[in-house]
Amino acid sequence: MKEIAEMTEVAVNDFVRRQVAGSGKTYSPDLSFEEIAHHASDQIEAGHFRQGYRGGVIIVDVDYSLVKHFVCPFVRIDETTELKAEVVSRKEGEEPYIRIRAVTGEALPAGKVELILYRHDVLVENDEQ
C-alpha cells in the first residue's frame, strides 16, 4: 500500500466523464471532474483509501464535508414506483445484462461517497483508457 500512497497523480478520462446528470450514475452538479480528482489525490496522501478488488484498483473515501455535493441515482421504491427494465450492454461487444431503473421517485441524498480509481494499465486491459 505504500507504493499506492506515493502515486498521487489522479487523472480523469472518458470512462468517468460519462457520470453526469441523467446518466443513471452518481455525479456532482457543482464539483468539476478535476476538483474531484484533486480531492482524491489529497485523500490518498492523507491515507484515506484502501485496496480495491485487485492490484491497480483503489477505493478512496470522499471527505464527509463534500458528500453533499454528489447526487446518487438511488430512489426509495414502494408499490407505487414505476420501474423500467431493459437489456443493455455497457459497451459494444460486452455481454448484455438486465438494467432496472425507477422511472418515478426522487433521488436519495448520498450518505457516503467512494471513488474507485483504476491504474492506467488496468484500464488498458478493458480498452477504457
C-alpha positions in Angstrom: 0.0 0.0 0.0 3.0 2.3 0.5 3.5 2.3 -3.3 -0.1 3.5 -3.9 0.3 6.3 -1.4 3.3 7.6 -3.3 1.3 7.6 -6.6 -1.0 10.5 -6.1 -1.5 11.7 -9.7 -5.1 11.2 -10.4 -6.3 11.9 -14.0 -9.8 12.0 -15.4 -10.6 10.0 -18.6 -13.7 9.4 -20.7 -14.6 6.4 -18.6 -15.6 8.7 -15.7 -16.7 11.7 -17.8 -20.0 9.8 -18.6 -21.0 10.2 -14.9 -23.3 13.3 -15.4 -26.9 14.2 -14.7 -29.3 11.8 -16.5 -26.7 9.1 -16.9 -28.1 6.9 -14.1 -24.7 7.2 -12.4 -23.5 9.1 -9.4 -22.4 12.6 -10.3 -21.7 16.0 -8.9 -23.7 19.0 -10.2 -21.2 21.5 -8.7 -17.8 19.9 -8.5 -15.7 19.6 -11.7 -14.1 16.3 -12.5 -10.7 18.0 -12.0 -11.8 19.2 -8.5 -12.8 15.6 -7.6 -9.5 14.3 -8.9 -7.6 16.8 -6.8 -9.6 15.8 -3.8 -8.8 12.1 -4.5 -5.1 12.9 -4.6 -5.4 14.7 -1.3 -7.2 11.8 0.3 -4.6 9.3 -1.0 -1.8 11.4 0.5 -3.8 11.5 3.8 -4.2 7.7 3.8 -8.0 7.7 3.3 -8.1 4.8 0.8 -8.0 1.1 0.7 -7.1 -1.7 -1.8 -9.8 -2.5 -4.4 -10.8 -5.9 -5.8 -7.4 -6.3 -7.5 -4.0 -4.7 -7.9 -4.2 -1.4 -9.6 -7.6 -0.5 -8.2 -8.1 1.5 -5.0 -11.1 2.9 -3.2 -10.8 6.5 -2.0 -13.2 7.8 0.7 -14.6 11.3 -0.1 -14.4 13.6 2.9 -17.8 13.8 4.5 -17.8 17.6 4.1 -18.1 17.0 0.3 -20.7 14.3 0.2 -23.5 16.8 -0.1 -22.0 17.8 -3.5 -22.9 14.4 -5.0 -26.1 13.0 -6.3 -26.7 9.3 -6.2 -29.3 7.9 -8.6 -30.9 5.6 -6.0 -34.5 6.2 -5.1 -36.7 4.7 -2.3 -39.2 2.4 -4.0 -42.6 1.3 -2.9 -45.7 -0.3 -4.5 -46.4 3.0 -6.5 -42.9 3.3 -8.0 -42.8 2.7 -11.8 -39.9 0.5 -12.9 -38.5 0.0 -16.3 -36.3 -3.0 -17.3 -34.2 -3.2 -20.4 -31.4 -5.3 -21.8 -28.3 -3.2 -22.3 -24.5 -3.6 -22.8 -22.1 -1.1 -21.1 -20.2 -1.0 -24.4 -20.2 -2.8 -27.7 -19.0 -6.4 -27.5 -19.8 -6.8 -23.8 -22.2 -9.4 -22.5 -25.7 -7.7 -22.1 -27.4 -7.5 -18.8 -30.8 -6.5 -17.5 -30.9 -3.0 -16.1 -33.8 -2.0 -13.9 -34.4 1.7 -13.2 -37.1 3.6 -11.3 -39.0 5.9 -13.7 -40.6 7.8 -10.8 -39.2 8.9 -7.5 -36.7 11.4 -6.1 -33.0 10.6 -5.8 -32.0 9.9 -2.2 -29.2 12.1 -0.7 -25.8 10.4 -0.7 -24.7 9.3 2.7 -21.2 8.3 1.7 -19.2 8.6 -1.5 -16.3 6.4 -2.6 -14.2 7.0 -5.6 -13.0 3.8 -7.4 -9.6 4.6 -9.0 -8.0 2.4 -11.7 -4.3 2.5 -12.6 -3.8 3.2 -16.3 -2.7 -0.4 -17.2 -5.8 -1.8 -15.7 -8.0 0.5 -17.9 -5.9 -0.6 -20.9 -6.9 -4.2 -20.3 -10.5 -3.4 -20.9 -9.8 -0.7 -23.5 -11.1 2.0 -21.1 -8.0 4.2 -21.2 
